[in-house]
Amino acid sequence: MTEQNPTVVVSGASGSIGTYLRQTGGGLPARGWSLRLLGGHEPDELLPGEEGTPFFTADISEEDSRDALDEAFAGADAVVHLAGIPGEDSWTTIRRTNIDGTYRVLEAARRAGVRRVVLASSNHAVGYLPTGETARTDVAPRPDTYYGVSKAAMEALGSLYADKYGLEVVSLRIGMCADRPVSTFDLGIWLSPGDTVRLVDASLRGEVSGPVIAYGVSANTRGWWDLASARALGYKPRDDAEAFVDEVEPYDGPEGVLGHGFVALDPHEHQGE
C-alpha cells in the first residue's frame, strides 16, 4: 500500500456498516484512509465532511456493472466489499447479488491490481455450529440459509482469488453489528460501531499470508467466538455488550446454534426460483 492516504473502495457504502466506516470523526477517514464510495444508489445524504468524496454507482448483480467497477477500483489500494442482500431471500436473488456480485467485485479487484480485499462474510456461513463450544475459524461451512450459503461461497471465492491470483483476502464473519444489542443472545455476538471500524482498519493493514477468515465481534463478556485470527491482524476490541445487559429483551428463538433465528427461516417462503 502507499505510504500516505491509501485509497479504499467501500461497496455497499449506504448500508449501516458502510455508514459506520464513512464517519469522518471516528471512521476510516480518521485513520488515514481516502474513501471511494460504491453502491446501487447514492446515499440519501452525505455525512459531515464527505463533500467531494467520489461515489460510483453500480449494480453488482448485473453483468453490465463491469465498467463502473473498473472505474471505481482503478488505482485503489484496497476494497471493503459490503454490498449484498443482508438477509434471507429467494435463491435467484441471493445468487445474483451475493455470489455473482462477489465474483464481479473480486474480478474487478484482480484486473485493477488491488492488493487487499476485505469481504463481509457472516456467522451464518456456519450457522449450524453449536453455541456450547468456542466458534473456530478452521471448520467446514455449515450454513443455515441460502444467505449463509452465499457467505460460505464468498469465503470460498476469496480463498480462490488469494491462492490463484495473490490477492490478500480477509473474510470477516460479522456478528450482530448495530448501535447496541437487542436481545440476550446478542450479548455474545454484538459488534459495536467503534469496534467495526477498528476491525476493518486492522483487516486492511494487518499482515496476511494466504486467505484469512476472522470473526467480527466486540470484547463481549459472554462471547464465545475465537478472535485469534482477528487479533493477529491487529484488532483490539474495546466494547462489551454487557454494558447494555439491563436494556436488552429476552431471546426466545432457536437455542443451541450460532445462527440463532436464521435456522428457523424457510427459504421457500420467498417468491422466485
C-alpha positions as CSV (number, residue, x, y, z in Angstrom):
1,M,0.0,0.0,0.0
2,T,1.1,3.6,-0.5
3,E,2.7,5.4,2.5
4,Q,0.2,8.3,2.7
5,N,-3.5,8.5,2.1
6,P,-4.1,4.9,0.9
7,T,-7.4,4.6,-1.1
8,V,-10.1,2.1,-0.2
9,V,-13.2,1.5,-2.1
10,V,-16.2,0.7,0.1
11,S,-19.0,-1.1,-1.7
12,G,-22.5,-1.0,-0.1
13,A,-21.4,2.3,1.3
14,S,-25.0,3.4,2.1
15,G,-25.7,0.5,4.4
16,S,-25.3,0.5,8.2
17,I,-21.7,-0.9,8.3
18,G,-20.7,1.3,5.4
19,T,-22.0,4.3,7.2
20,Y,-20.0,3.5,10.3
21,L,-16.9,3.3,8.2
22,R,-17.6,6.6,6.4
23,Q,-17.8,8.7,9.6
24,T,-15.2,11.4,9.3
25,G,-14.8,11.7,13.1
26,G,-14.4,8.1,14.0
27,G,-14.4,6.0,10.8
28,L,-11.8,5.1,8.3
29,P,-11.0,8.7,7.2
30,A,-9.9,9.4,10.7
31,R,-7.5,6.5,10.4
32,G,-5.8,7.9,7.3
33,W,-7.9,6.3,4.6
34,S,-9.1,8.1,1.5
35,L,-12.5,6.7,0.6
36,R,-14.3,6.0,-2.6
37,L,-17.9,5.0,-2.2
38,L,-19.7,2.4,-4.3
39,G,-23.4,1.4,-4.3
40,G,-26.5,0.8,-6.2
41,H,-27.6,4.4,-5.5
42,E,-26.1,7.4,-3.9
43,P,-26.6,7.9,-0.1
44,D,-29.7,9.8,0.8
45,E,-27.5,12.4,2.4
46,L,-23.8,13.0,2.8
47,L,-22.2,12.7,6.2
48,P,-20.4,15.8,7.6
49,G,-17.1,16.3,5.9
50,E,-18.0,13.9,3.0
51,E,-18.3,16.7,0.4
52,G,-16.2,15.8,-2.6
53,T,-15.8,12.1,-1.7
54,P,-16.1,10.1,-5.0
55,F,-19.2,8.0,-5.4
56,F,-19.6,5.3,-8.1
57,T,-23.0,3.7,-9.0
58,A,-23.0,0.0,-9.9
59,D,-25.5,-2.8,-9.5
60,I,-23.1,-5.7,-8.9
61,S,-25.9,-8.2,-9.6
62,E,-25.7,-7.2,-13.3
63,E,-23.0,-8.1,-15.8
64,D,-23.0,-4.5,-17.2
65,S,-21.5,-3.3,-13.9
66,R,-18.0,-4.1,-15.1
67,D,-17.1,-0.6,-16.5
68,A,-18.3,1.1,-13.3
69,L,-16.4,-1.3,-11.1
70,D,-13.2,-0.9,-13.2
71,E,-13.5,2.9,-12.9
72,A,-14.1,2.8,-9.1
73,F,-11.2,0.3,-8.5
74,A,-8.6,2.0,-10.8
75,G,-5.5,2.9,-8.7
76,A,-7.2,1.8,-5.4
77,D,-5.1,0.2,-2.6
78,A,-7.9,-1.9,-1.1
79,V,-11.6,-2.8,-1.3
80,V,-14.1,-3.4,1.5
81,H,-16.9,-5.3,0.0
82,L,-20.1,-4.9,2.0
83,A,-22.7,-4.8,-0.8
84,G,-25.3,-7.6,-0.9
85,I,-28.7,-8.9,0.2
86,P,-28.4,-8.6,4.0
87,G,-30.8,-11.5,4.9
88,E,-32.7,-14.5,3.5
89,D,-34.3,-14.2,0.1
90,S,-35.0,-16.4,-2.9
91,W,-32.1,-18.4,-4.3
92,T,-32.1,-16.4,-7.6
93,T,-31.9,-13.1,-5.7
94,I,-29.2,-14.3,-3.3
95,R,-27.1,-15.9,-6.1
96,R,-27.2,-12.9,-8.4
97,T,-26.2,-10.3,-5.8
98,N,-24.3,-12.1,-3.1
99,I,-22.4,-14.8,-5.1
100,D,-22.2,-13.4,-8.7
101,G,-21.8,-9.9,-7.3
102,T,-18.8,-11.0,-5.1
103,Y,-17.3,-12.7,-8.1
104,R,-17.6,-9.4,-10.1
105,V,-16.0,-7.4,-7.3
106,L,-13.1,-9.9,-7.0
107,E,-12.6,-9.9,-10.7
108,A,-12.5,-6.1,-10.8
109,A,-10.0,-6.1,-8.0
110,R,-7.8,-8.5,-9.8
111,R,-8.0,-6.5,-13.1
112,A,-7.2,-3.3,-11.2
113,G,-4.3,-4.8,-9.3
114,V,-5.9,-4.1,-5.9
115,R,-3.7,-5.6,-3.2
116,R,-6.1,-6.1,-0.2
117,V,-9.8,-7.1,-0.3
118,V,-11.9,-7.4,2.9
119,L,-15.1,-9.4,2.4
120,A,-18.1,-9.0,4.7
121,S,-19.0,-12.6,5.5
122,S,-21.2,-13.7,8.3
123,N,-21.7,-16.1,11.2
124,H,-24.5,-17.6,9.1
125,A,-21.9,-19.3,6.9
126,V,-21.5,-21.6,9.9
127,G,-24.9,-21.0,11.5
128,Y,-25.4,-24.6,12.5
129,L,-22.3,-24.7,14.7
130,P,-23.3,-25.3,18.3
131,T,-23.1,-22.5,20.8
132,G,-21.8,-24.6,23.7
133,E,-18.2,-24.5,22.4
134,T,-15.7,-22.0,21.0
135,A,-16.6,-21.0,17.4
136,R,-13.4,-21.5,15.5
137,T,-12.5,-20.3,12.0
138,D,-10.9,-23.6,10.9
139,V,-14.2,-25.5,10.5
140,A,-16.2,-26.6,7.4
141,P,-19.1,-24.3,6.4
142,R,-22.4,-25.2,8.0
143,P,-24.8,-22.5,6.5
144,D,-28.2,-22.0,8.0
145,T,-29.9,-20.4,5.0
146,Y,-29.4,-19.5,1.3
147,Y,-28.0,-16.3,2.7
148,G,-25.5,-18.4,4.7
149,V,-24.6,-20.4,1.6
150,S,-23.8,-17.1,-0.2
151,K,-21.4,-16.1,2.6
152,A,-19.7,-19.5,2.5
153,A,-19.4,-19.1,-1.3
154,M,-18.0,-15.6,-0.7
155,E,-15.3,-17.1,1.6
156,A,-14.5,-19.8,-1.0
157,L,-14.2,-17.2,-3.8
158,G,-11.9,-15.1,-1.6
159,S,-9.8,-18.2,-0.9
160,L,-9.6,-18.9,-4.6
161,Y,-8.5,-15.4,-5.6
162,A,-6.0,-15.3,-2.8
163,D,-4.3,-18.6,-3.8
164,K,-4.6,-18.3,-7.5
165,Y,-4.1,-14.6,-8.1
166,G,-2.3,-13.4,-5.0
167,L,-4.9,-11.1,-3.6
168,E,-4.7,-10.5,0.1
169,V,-8.2,-11.5,1.1
170,V,-9.7,-11.2,4.6
171,S,-13.2,-12.6,5.1
172,L,-14.9,-11.3,8.2
173,R,-17.7,-13.4,9.8
174,I,-19.5,-10.4,11.3
175,G,-21.9,-10.9,14.1
176,M,-24.8,-8.6,15.2
177,C,-23.4,-5.2,14.0
178,A,-25.6,-2.4,15.3
179,D,-25.6,0.6,17.7
180,R,-26.5,-1.7,20.5
181,P,-27.5,-5.3,21.2
182,V,-31.2,-6.0,21.1
183,S,-31.7,-9.5,22.8
184,T,-29.8,-11.5,25.4
185,F,-28.4,-13.7,22.5
186,D,-26.9,-10.5,21.0
187,L,-24.8,-10.1,24.2
188,G,-22.5,-12.7,22.9
189,I,-22.3,-11.7,19.2
190,W,-22.5,-7.9,19.2
191,L,-20.1,-5.9,17.2
192,S,-20.1,-2.2,18.1
193,P,-19.8,0.6,15.6
194,G,-16.4,1.6,17.1
195,D,-15.1,-2.0,17.0
196,T,-16.4,-2.3,13.5
197,V,-14.0,0.5,12.4
198,R,-11.2,-1.0,14.4
199,L,-11.8,-4.4,12.9
200,V,-11.9,-3.3,9.3
201,D,-8.9,-1.0,9.7
202,A,-6.9,-3.9,11.1
203,S,-8.1,-6.1,8.3
204,L,-6.9,-3.6,5.8
205,R,-3.5,-3.2,7.4
206,G,-2.6,-6.4,9.2
207,E,-0.1,-8.9,7.9
208,V,-1.8,-11.6,5.7
209,S,-0.4,-14.8,4.4
210,G,-2.9,-16.7,2.3
211,P,-6.7,-16.3,2.7
212,V,-7.8,-15.2,6.2
213,I,-11.1,-15.8,8.0
214,A,-11.8,-13.8,11.1
215,Y,-14.8,-13.4,13.4
216,G,-16.1,-9.9,13.9
217,V,-17.5,-9.3,17.4
218,S,-16.6,-7.0,20.3
219,A,-14.9,-7.9,23.5
220,N,-18.1,-9.3,24.9
221,T,-18.1,-10.9,28.4
222,R,-20.5,-13.6,27.1
223,G,-18.7,-14.0,23.7
224,W,-17.5,-17.5,22.7
225,W,-16.1,-16.7,19.2
226,D,-12.4,-17.3,18.6
227,L,-10.8,-13.9,17.9
228,A,-7.3,-15.2,17.5
229,S,-7.1,-14.5,13.7
230,A,-8.7,-11.1,14.1
231,R,-6.2,-10.2,16.9
232,A,-3.4,-11.4,14.7
233,L,-4.4,-8.8,12.2
234,G,-4.1,-6.1,14.9
235,Y,-7.7,-6.0,16.0
236,K,-8.1,-4.7,19.6
237,P,-11.8,-4.6,20.5
238,R,-12.7,-2.2,23.2
239,D,-16.5,-2.5,23.7
240,D,-18.6,-5.0,25.6
241,A,-22.3,-5.8,25.1
242,E,-22.6,-6.3,28.9
243,A,-23.0,-2.5,29.2
244,F,-26.5,-3.0,27.8
245,V,-27.5,-6.0,29.9
246,D,-30.3,-4.2,31.6
247,E,-31.7,-2.9,28.3
248,V,-32.0,-6.0,26.1
249,E,-35.0,-8.2,25.5
250,P,-35.1,-11.9,26.4
251,Y,-34.2,-14.1,23.5
252,D,-37.0,-16.5,22.5
253,G,-35.7,-18.1,19.3
254,P,-34.0,-21.4,18.5
255,E,-31.4,-22.4,21.0
256,G,-28.0,-24.1,20.7
257,V,-26.8,-22.9,17.3
258,L,-24.7,-20.0,16.3
259,G,-27.2,-18.9,13.6
260,H,-30.0,-18.4,16.2
261,G,-33.3,-17.3,14.5
262,F,-32.0,-17.9,11.0
263,V,-32.2,-21.7,11.4
264,A,-36.0,-21.3,11.6
265,L,-36.3,-19.5,8.3
266,D,-37.8,-21.3,5.3
267,P,-36.2,-20.0,2.1
268,H,-39.2,-21.5,0.1
269,E,-41.4,-18.9,1.7
270,H,-39.7,-16.3,-0.6
271,Q,-41.2,-15.9,-4.0
272,G,-39.0,-16.7,-7.0
273,E,-36.9,-19.7,-8.1
